């Protein structure tokens, strides 16, 4: 019963944090961390965070969803930059930051310093997504950050694993490290792709022969990330990469044969899971903070100082070093990209210093850093306490909080008013596909009209109905001949129309609720009609979000 109460308290905190974030204009992750800390300091029963259970419960579905929804064209277009950040920057960070930490805190052995540097090197996709909701991060930059954070977890965790092994055994083999990393990465990706592909194909086959049940389809989609993660971990591969690969595969494995109602309900369920799991992660992080800070007075003695404020100095120095290394790597990577573009004869593009600075400060750390650092062993092989374990945990937790604060308060001013190049090619392709889709819709309507009206005396009725339906698609096709200025004017008119439609739908819905309360209309009819209105309003709202 106590576990159930704790879960309910966590969910209540997640719900309340959303209202507080909107009221205070503070980033949602920070509000959730503060609420978690308040729960930990209150008489309410708290949880002892098990890192392994934490990984299994929260990370697979969230990483799977990020992989599923990330734009694949942008991911593959910027694959070189993403791989450079996910591999090269992690290795540079482990080497450079590890040496810096050992130099600042000689009492922390070099392998432990490398382990700490490794676990703070990966950016966190969950934290990046949460901060992006408040910071005006450009679309392409956001996709690069998401792609990097989806892939760099494996490299950071592998580097940490070998640093810990070196501390426990006193030995390190570069060949073994490379082989293990290759097995973790390749095996994890392969298992994730195979799991999503096989389950999706089986699900499609069963639906075609037995009929489709929306509830079953949604539950299967929720189970896929756990199946991929646990299968990869069983074969000692990267479960994180397996969950990401499974999510990316879902975009290609799905044939689009699922019913529309299934997709609508599945989207709603996954949005709810994402909101609850994201919030629970940061609330749990806040719950751990008082215990971590409580050990600061004892931990500071390891650094050779007596004042606890030295720990804040170390945290700020680590965050500054992370940003400096990231800035240097991004700047170098950009220069190499320009050089390669010049060899191919492409025109040189100028970079923005503010974008470089934003890329350096947008490396937010989060749940993976916390869960990873808590997996440090308690003792060495000879039974003696693991050196500087509490200090490493405190510094990692401090890095999480400070990077969240920087991304929340420093990124918006840096990016405010930043003029970004438009994406005319993307818009042109989208317009062309919309026209092609409208032409296909007209052909389908004409074919269905002829089939329905064949041999019937009221064939004119079907022709009139088809004409009305096709008129919307003909208007969409007619826009193809508009010049760019007319297209801009047309989009402004569409935005006004959208707002008027939403207002009209609101009036409809209010009248339906009134009819239900007064008994003019049965409740089941009210629910059905309100759902139709809600779906229309959601459609218009989604269209506005993409403009």
C-alpha positions in Angstrom: 0.0 0.0 0.0 2.9 2.4 0.8 4.3 1.9 -2.7 0.9 2.7 -4.2 0.7 5.9 -2.2 4.2 7.0 -3.3 3.2 6.4 -7.0 0.0 8.5 -6.5 2.0 11.3 -4.8 4.4 11.3 -7.7 1.6 11.6 -10.3 -0.1 14.3 -8.3 3.2 16.2 -8.1 3.6 15.9 -11.9 0.1 17.4 -12.5 0.6 20.2 -10.0 4.0 21.0 -11.5 2.4 21.8 -14.8 0.1 24.4 -13.3 3.0 25.9 -11.2 5.2 26.1 -14.3 2.6 28.0 -16.2 1.9 30.3 -13.3 5.5 31.1 -12.5 7.0 31.0 -16.0 9.7 28.7 -14.7 10.8 25.8 -16.8 8.8 22.7 -16.0 11.9 20.4 -15.2 13.1 22.9 -12.6 9.6 23.1 -11.0 9.5 19.3 -10.9 12.9 19.1 -9.3 11.9 21.6 -6.6 8.7 19.7 -5.9 10.6 16.5 -5.6 13.0 18.1 -3.1 10.0 19.5 -1.1 8.5 16.0 -1.0 11.8 14.6 0.3 12.0 17.2 3.1 8.3 16.6 4.1 7.0 13.8 6.2 5.7 12.1 3.1 7.3 8.7 2.5 9.8 8.8 -0.3 11.4 6.2 -2.5 14.9 4.7 -2.6 15.9 5.1 -6.2 17.1 1.8 -7.7 19.1 2.8 -10.8 18.5 -0.5 -12.7 14.7 -0.3 -12.1 14.8 3.4 -13.0 16.4 2.6 -16.3 13.9 -0.1 -17.2 10.7 1.7 -16.2 11.3 5.2 -17.6 14.0 5.4 -20.2 12.9 2.7 -22.8 9.5 4.2 -23.6 10.8 7.8 -23.7 13.8 7.1 -25.8 11.6 4.9 -28.1 9.1 7.7 -28.5 11.8 10.3 -29.3 13.3 7.9 -31.9 9.8 7.3 -33.3 8.9 11.0 -33.6 12.2 12.6 -34.6 12.1 13.7 -38.3 14.1 11.0 -40.1 15.1 13.2 -43.0 16.7 15.7 -40.7 18.4 12.9 -38.7 20.0 11.3 -41.8 20.8 14.7 -43.4 22.9 15.8 -40.3 24.2 12.3 -39.5 27.8 13.3 -39.8 27.4 16.1 -37.3 25.4 14.0 -35.0 27.9 11.1 -35.0 30.8 13.5 -34.4 29.0 14.9 -31.4 27.8 11.5 -30.1 31.2 9.8 -30.4 34.1 12.3 -30.8 32.9 14.9 -28.3 32.2 12.2 -25.7 35.8 10.8 -26.0 37.2 14.3 -25.9 35.1 15.2 -22.9 36.1 12.0 -21.0 39.8 12.6 -21.6 39.9 16.4 -21.1 37.4 16.8 -18.3 38.7 13.7 -16.5 42.2 15.2 -16.3 40.8 18.5 -15.1 38.7 16.9 -12.3 41.7 14.9 -11.1 43.9 18.1 -11.2 41.3 20.0 -9.2 40.6 17.2 -6.7 43.7 15.1 -6.3 41.9 12.9 -3.7 39.7 11.6 -6.5 41.6 8.8 -8.3 42.1 9.3 -12.0 39.8 6.3 -13.0 37.0 7.8 -10.9 37.6 11.2 -12.4 37.3 9.6 -15.9 34.1 7.8 -14.8 32.6 11.1 -13.6 33.6 12.8 -16.8 32.1 9.9 -18.9 28.7 10.0 -17.2 28.3 13.8 -17.4 29.3 13.8 -21.1 26.0 12.5 -22.6 23.3 15.1 -23.1 19.8 13.9 -22.1 17.1 13.7 -24.7 14.4 14.0 -22.1 15.9 17.1 -20.6 16.6 18.6 -24.0 12.9 18.1 -25.1 11.7 19.6 -21.8 13.8 22.7 -22.2 12.9 23.0 -25.8 9.3 23.6 -24.8 10.4 26.9 -23.3 13.5 28.0 -25.3 13.1 29.1 -28.9 15.6 26.6 -30.3 15.8 26.6 -34.1 14.3 23.5 -35.7 17.5 22.1 -37.3 19.5 22.8 -34.2 16.9 21.0 -32.1 17.0 18.0 -34.3 20.8 17.8 -34.1 20.6 18.0 -30.3 17.9 15.3 -30.2 19.9 13.0 -32.5 23.1 13.5 -30.5 21.4 12.9 -27.2 19.8 9.7 -28.5 23.1 8.2 -29.6 25.7 9.5 -27.1 24.3 7.7 -24.1 25.9 4.4 -25.2 29.4 6.0 -25.7 29.2 7.7 -22.3 28.1 4.7 -20.4 30.7 2.4 -22.1 33.5 4.9 -21.2 32.2 5.0 -17.6 32.0 1.2 -17.5 35.7 0.8 -18.5 36.8 3.6 -16.1 35.1 1.8 -13.2 36.6 -1.5 -14.3 40.1 0.1 -14.3 39.5 1.3 -10.8 38.4 -2.1 -9.6 41.1 -4.2 -11.4 43.9 -1.7 -11.9 44.0 -2.6 -15.6 42.7 -1.2 -18.9 42.8 -2.5 -22.4 42.0 -0.2 -25.3 41.4 -3.2 -27.6 38.8 -4.7 -25.2 37.2 -1.3 -24.9 36.8 -0.8 -28.7 35.5 -4.4 -29.1 33.0 -4.0 -26.3 31.8 -0.7 -27.6 31.3 -2.1 -31.1 29.3 -5.1 -29.6 27.2 -2.8 -27.5 26.4 -0.4 -30.3 26.0 -2.8 -33.3 24.2 -5.4 -31.3 21.9 -2.9 -29.6 20.9 -1.3 -32.9 20.4 -4.7 -34.6 18.2 -6.0 -31.8 16.1 -2.8 -31.7 15.5 -2.8 -35.4 14.7 -6.6 -35.5 12.3 -6.3 -32.5 10.3 -3.4 -33.9 10.2 -4.9 -37.4 9.1 -8.4 -36.4 6.4 -7.2 -33.9 5.0 -4.7 -36.3 4.8 -7.2 -39.1 3.1 -9.7 -36.8 0.7 -7.1 -35.6 -0.2 -6.1 -39.2 -0.7 -9.8 -40.2 -3.0 -10.5 -37.2 -5.0 -7.3 -37.8 -5.5 -8.2 -41.5 -6.9 -11.7 -40.7 -8.6 -11.2 -37.3 -9.6 -7.6 -37.4 -8.1 -4.6 -35.6 -8.6 -3.8 -32.0 -7.4 -0.3 -31.0 -6.7 -1.2 -27.4 -4.6 -4.2 -28.3 -2.7 -2.2 -30.9 -1.9 0.5 -28.4 -0.7 -2.0 -25.7 1.6 -3.6 -28.3 3.2 -0.3 -29.1 3.8 0.3 -25.4 5.4 -3.1 -25.0 7.8 -2.8 -28.0 10.4 -0.5 -26.2 10.6 -2.8 -23.2 11.0 -5.9 -25.4 13.8 -4.2 -27.4 15.6 -2.9 -24.2 15.4 -6.2 -22.2 16.3 -8.3 -25.3 19.4 -6.2 -25.8 20.4 -6.3 -22.2 20.0 -10.1 -22.1 22.7 -10.3 -24.8 24.9 -7.7 -23.0 24.2 -5.0 -25.7 23.1 -1.5 -25.3 19.4 -1.4 -24.3 19.3 2.3 -24.7 20.4 2.1 -28.4 18.0 -0.8 -28.9 15.0 1.3 -27.7 16.1 4.3 -29.9 16.6 2.0 -32.9 13.2 0.4 -32.3 11.5 3.8 -32.3 13.2 4.9 -35.5 12.3 1.6 -37.1 8.6 2.1 -36.2 8.4 5.0 -38.6 9.5 2.7 -41.5 7.9 -0.6 -40.4 4.4 0.8 -40.1 2.5 0.5 -43.4 -0.2 3.0 -42.5 -2.8 0.2 -42.5 -3.9 1.0 -39.0 -7.3 2.5 -38.5 -7.5 6.3 -38.1 -9.2 5.9 -34.7 -6.3 3.7 -33.6 -3.7 6.3 -34.5 -5.7 9.1 -32.8 -6.0 7.1 -29.6 -2.5 5.8 -29.7 -1.1 9.4 -30.0 -3.2 10.5 -27.0 -1.9 7.5 -24.9 1.7 8.1 -25.8 1.4 11.8 -25.1 0.1 11.0 -21.6 2.9 8.4 -21.0 5.4 11.0 -22.1 4.1 13.7 -19.9 3.8 11.4 -16.8 7.2 9.7 -17.3 9.0 12.9 -18.0 7.6 14.5 -14.9 8.2 11.5 -12.7 11.9 11.5 -13.7 12.5 15.0 -12.6 10.4 14.7 -9.5 12.5 11.6 -8.5 15.6 13.5 -9.3 14.5 16.3 -6.9 13.7 13.7 -4.2 17.3 12.5 -4.3 18.8 15.9 -4.0 18.4 16.5 -0.2 20.2 13.2 0.5 23.0 14.1 -1.9 23.4 17.6 -0.5 23.3 16.2 3.1 26.5 14.4 2.5 28.3 17.5 1.2 29.7 18.5 4.6 31.4 15.1 4.9 32.3 15.0 1.2 34.1 18.3 1.1 36.8 17.0 3.3 38.0 14.8 0.5 38.8 17.9 -1.5 41.2 19.3 1.1 38.9 22.1 2.1 36.6 22.6 5.0 34.1 25.0 3.4 31.2 23.3 1.6 31.0 26.2 -0.9 34.0 24.7 -2.6 31.7 22.0 -4.0 29.8 24.7 -5.9 33.1 26.0 -7.3 33.9 22.5 -8.6 30.4 22.1 -10.1 30.7 25.4 -11.9 34.2 24.6 -13.1 33.0 21.3 -14.5 30.0 22.9 -16.3 32.3 25.6 -17.7 34.7 23.0 -19.0 31.9 21.0 -20.6 30.7 24.1 -22.4 34.2 25.1 -23.5 35.0 21.6 -24.8 31.6 21.6 -26.6 32.2 25.0 -28.1 35.6 24.0 -29.4 34.3 20.7 -30.9 31.3 22.4 -32.6 33.5 25.2 -34.0 36.0 22.7 -35.3 33.3 20.5 -36.7 31.7 23.4 -38.5 35.0 24.4 -40.0 35.6 20.9 -41.3 32.0 20.9 -42.8 32.8 24.1 -44.6 36.1 22.6 -45.9 34.4 19.5 -47.2 31.6 21.6 -48.8 34.3 23.7 -50.6 35.9 20.6 -52.0 32.5 19.6 -53.4 32.2 23.0 -55.0 29.3 24.1 -52.7 29.0 27.8 -51.7 30.4 28.7 -48.3 27.9 29.5 -45.6 28.6 31.8 -42.7 27.9 30.6 -39.2 26.4 32.5 -36.4 28.5 33.0 -33.2 25.2 33.1 -31.2 24.2 29.7 -32.7 27.6 28.3 -31.7 27.2 29.6 -28.2 23.7 28.3 -28.0 24.9 24.8 -29.2 27.5 24.9 -26.4 25.0 25.8 -23.7 22.2 23.5 -24.9 24.0 20.4 -23.7 21.6 19.6 -20.9 22.2 16.7 -18.5 19.4 14.8 -16.9 18.1 11.4 -15.9 20.8 9.2 -17.6 23.5 11.1 -15.8 21.8 10.6 -12.4 21.0 7.0 -13.0 24.4 6.2 -14.3 26.4 7.8 -11.5 24.3 6.0 -8.9 25.4 2.7 -10.4 29.0 3.3 -9.1 29.8 0.3 -6.9 29.9 0.7 -3.1 33.2 -1.1 -2.6 36.3 -2.2 -4.4 37.1 -5.9 -5.0 39.0 -6.0 -1.7 36.0 -4.8 0.2 37.2 -1.2 0.9 34.8 1.7 0.1 34.8 2.9 -3.5 36.9 6.1 -3.4 35.1 9.5 -3.7 31.8 7.8 -4.6 29.7 10.4 -2.7 31.7 13.3 -4.1 31.2 12.0 -7.7 27.4 11.7 -7.1 27.2 15.2 -5.7 29.2 16.7 -8.6 27.1 14.9 -11.2 23.8 16.0 -9.5 25.1 19.6 -9.4 26.0 19.5 -13.1 22.4 18.4 -13.9 20.9 21.3 -12.0 23.3 23.9 -13.3 22.9 22.8 -17.0 19.2 22.9 -16.6 19.3 26.4 -15.1 21.6 27.7 -17.9 19.5 26.2 -20.7 16.4 27.6 -19.1 17.6 31.2 -18.4 20.5 31.8 -20.8 19.3 30.2 -24.1 16.2 32.4 -24.7 18.2 35.7 -24.6 20.9 34.2 -26.8 18.4 33.0 -29.4 15.9 35.9 -29.2 15.6 37.8 -32.4 18.0 35.4 -34.2 17.4 35.5 -38.0 17.5 32.0 -39.3 17.6 31.1 -43.0 14.2 29.9 -44.3 13.6 26.4 -45.6 12.0 27.1 -49.0 12.9 23.7 -50.4 11.1 21.9 -47.6 8.0 24.2 -48.0 8.1 23.6 -51.8 8.2 19.9 -51.4 5.4 20.0 -48.9 3.2 22.1 -51.2 3.9 19.7 -54.1 3.0 16.6 -52.0 -0.2 18.3 -50.8 -1.2 19.0 -54.4 -0.4 15.4 -55.4 -2.4 14.1 -52.5 -5.4 16.3 -53.4 -5.3 15.0 -57.0 -5.3 11.4 -55.6 -8.2 12.3 -53.4 -10.2 13.6 -56.4 -9.5 10.4 -58.3 -10.6 8.3 -55.4 -13.8 10.4 -54.9 -14.7 10.1 -58.6 -14.2 6.3 -58.6 -16.3 5.9 -55.5 -19.0 8.2 -56.9 -19.3 6.1 -60.1 -19.4 2.9 -58.0 -22.1 4.1 -55.7 -24.2 5.7 -58.5 -24.0 2.8 -61.0 -27.5 1.7 -62.0 -29.3 4.0 -59.6 -32.0 6.4 -60.7 -30.7 9.2 -58.4 -27.2 9.3 -59.9 -27.3 13.1 -60.0 -27.5 13.2 -56.2 -24.1 11.3 -56.1 -22.6 13.6 -58.6 -23.7 16.7 -56.6 -22.3 15.3 -53.4 -19.0 14.4 -55.0 -18.7 17.9 -56.5 -19.1 19.4 -53.1 -16.5 17.2 -51.5 -14.0 17.7 -54.4 -14.3 21.5 -54.2 -12.0 21.6 -51.2 -9.3 19.6 -53.0 -9.6 21.7 -56.2 -9.0 24.9 -54.1 -5.8 23.3 -52.7 -4.7 22.4 -56.3 -5.4 26.0 -57.5 -2.8 27.4 -55.1 -0.1 25.7 -57.1 -0.1 28.6 -59.6 0.1 31.4 -57.0 3.3 33.5 -56.8 5.2 33.5 -53.5 3.6 36.8 -52.3 0.1 35.5 -53.0 0.9 32.3 -51.1 1.9 34.3 -48.1 -1.4 36.2 -48.3 -3.3 33.0 -48.7 -1.7 31.5 -45.6 -2.7 34.6 -43.6 -6.3 34.2 -44.8 -6.2 30.5 -43.8 -4.9 31.5 -40.4 -7.9 33.9 -39.9 -10.2 31.2 -41.2 -8.7 28.7 -38.8 -9.3 31.0 -35.8 -12.9 31.6 -36.9 -13.5 27.8 -37.3 -12.1 27.2 -33.8 -14.3 29.9 -32.4 -17.3 28.4 -34.1 -16.5 24.9 -32.8 -16.3 26.3 -29.3 -19.8 27.7 -29.7 -21.1 24.4 -31.0 -19.5 22.5 -28.1 -20.9 24.9 -25.4 -24.4 24.5 -26.9 -24.1 20.7 -26.9 -23.0 20.6 -23.3 -25.9 22.8 -22.4 -28.3 20.4 -24.3 -26.9 17.5 -22.3 -27.3 19.2 -19.0 -30.9 20.2 -19.7 -31.9 16.8 -21.0 -32.6 17.9 -24.6 -30.1 15.3 -25.9 -29.0 11.9 -24.5 -25.5 11.8 -22.9 -24.2 9.3 -25.4 -25.2 11.6 -28.3 -23.5 14.5 -26.6 -20.3 12.6 -26.1 -20.3 11.4 -29.8 -20.9 14.9 -31.2 -18.4 16.6 -28.8 -15.7 14.1 -29.8 -16.3 15.0 -33.5 -15.8 18.7 -32.6 -12.8 17.9 -30.5 -11.1 16.0 -33.4 -11.8 18.9 -35.8 -10.4 21.4 -33.3 -7.3 19.3 -32.8 -6.8 19.2 -36.5 -7.0 22.9 -36.9 -4.7 23.4 -33.8 -2.1 21.0 -35.3 -2.2 22.9 -38.6 -1.5 26.1 -36.8 1.5 24.6 -34.9 3.2 23.6 -38.1 2.8 27.0 -39.8 
